[in-house]
Amino acid sequence: MSDDEVLFSESLLEDEEQADEEAEEAEKYLDPDERLLAIIEGCVDGASSLDRMALTSGRIIFYTRGKGFLAAFQKTSAISVDYSQIVTVQGKKGTLLGEINLSTKDRIVRFKNMAEDDVDQMAGLISRMKDKSVSQAILAPSRESALEQLKKLAELRQMGAISEAEFQEKRKKLLEAI
């Protein structure tokens, strides 16, 4: 998958115009720094009006495909789950349809009635994005703590507690850690 390519359910790809409309609809829910990765047709268990799942670079969004007069009101019922909140991802396949179950510490979201062929690919993509968000969360504090340590070193140097040579040596090590 290329960086600009968006994956669609086969059921959403009747023609290129429909794919463009689906992507345009999903982009209404994106934050400015998010990138759309995939759009899948199905429904959220308990909220059948939420019939789309959009995977983005930062989260999963469940929303209603805007149709007809009530579309503007239905947008308010969109829900999202950040990848960092996901504890488990499980795909299940039936005879014709499948589902993906996402569990967080607060809830379980079941996205059902999706094309069976999409289950493995989407569950895999969600798992990879979840793992990526965990890795970024682990790296972020170490970068931040290294920057904090660098500030403290500068203060120690200003106070005369460490020499310029000691400061430069420790600064070099901290910058390598970042």
N, C-alpha and C positions, 0 to 999 in steps of 0.2 A: 504494500500500500504506500503510495507516495504521500508527501506532506499535504498536498492540496486535494487529494482524492477523498471523497466521502463514500462510505459503504452504505448501501441501501438494501432493505428486504427485497427479494425478487418481486414480491407482490406490489411494491411501490415503483417498479421500473417499467411500466407499460410503454412509456416513451420518454425522451429526453426532457420534454417540456414538463412532464409530471415530476421528474426528478428535480428540476430547477425549482418548481413550486414547493415541493417538500422541503428542500434546503432553505428556501426563502422563509417559509413558515417557521422552521426550527430556529433560524438565526434571530428571530424576534425575542427569543428567550435567552440568548447568549450575553454574557458580559463582554465588554470591549476587548479584553485580552484573551478570550476563549476562542478555540478553533473547533469547528464541527468535525467529528470523526465518523459517525454513523447514525443512521435513522432506521428504526425498526418498527414495524406495525405489529400490534397486539393489543393487550389491555392490562391495566393494573387491577389485580384482584381486589374487589370491594369498591372500585372506582372505574366502572367500565367506560366512562366518558374519557378517561385518560388513555388514549389509544395509540400514542406514539412514545417511543423511548429514543432520546437523542443522547449519544455518547459524545462528550466534548473533551477537550484537553484537560479540564479540571473537575468535571462532575458528570453525573447522569441526570437528565431532565426528563420527567414524565409529563406529557402535556396532551391537550386535545388538538387534533388537526382542525384548524379554523374552517368551519363550513356554515353557511347560512347566517340568519339573523342573530342567533345567540352566540356566535363565535367570540365576540368581544367580551362577553361575560364569562365564558368558559375558560379563558386564559388565566383568570385569577386562581383557578384550581390546580395549576401546574405545581408539581413538587420536584425537589431535586435532592440528590444525595452526593456529597463530596466523596471522591475515591478514598480519601483518608479516613472516612467514617466507616467504611465497609469492613466487616469482620470476616464474612465468608461469601463466596459466590458459588452457586450451584446451578448447573444446567440440567434439565430433564427433558428427555425426548419421548413423545408418544408415537402413535401410528402415523399421524399426519402433522400434528402440531407439537410445539414444545413450550417450555417456560424457563425463565431464569429467576432464581430466588436470591435476593440480596439480603443479608442480615447485617444490621448495625447494632450497637449496644442498646439502642432505643426501640428499634422496630424491624420488622421483616417486610420487604416489598417483593411481591410476586408479580412478575410480568408474564402473563399467560397468552395463549392463543397466537403465538408467533410461529413463523415458518420453522419447521423442524430442522431444515438445512442451515438456519442462522444460529441455532443454539450454541454449538461448539465454538464457532468463530466469535460470537459476541461475548460469551462467557470468558473465553481466552483473552479477548481485548480488555474486558473489564478487569480481569485478574492482573494483566500486565500494567494497566494504568494504576491500579491499587498498589502494586509493588513499587512502581515508580514514585508514587506520592509518599510511600513509607520511606523510601531511600532519600528523597528530598527532605523530608522532615528530620531524618537522622543527620544529614549533612548540614542543614541550616543552623542548628544550635552550635555545632563545632566552629563554623565560620564566624558566628556571632561572638562566641566566647573568645576566639582568637583575636577578634577586633577589640573586644573589651580588654583583653590582656595587653594588647598593644597600647591602648590608651593609658592603662595603669603604668606600663613601663615608661611611657613618656612623662607621666607625672612624677615617677620615681627619679627619672633623670633630672627633671626640673628642680626637684627638691634636693638633689645632690646625693641621693641614697645609692645610686649606681653611677658608674662612669659612662662616658660616651662609648667606649669600646664594648662594655658589657651590654649597653642598650642596643648597639648595632648587631651584636652577636645574637641576642635574644629576638630582636626584631626580624632578622633574617630567618630564623627558625619558625617564628609565627607566620610570616608571610608564605613560607613554603607549605605550611599546614592549610592555608586558605586555598 
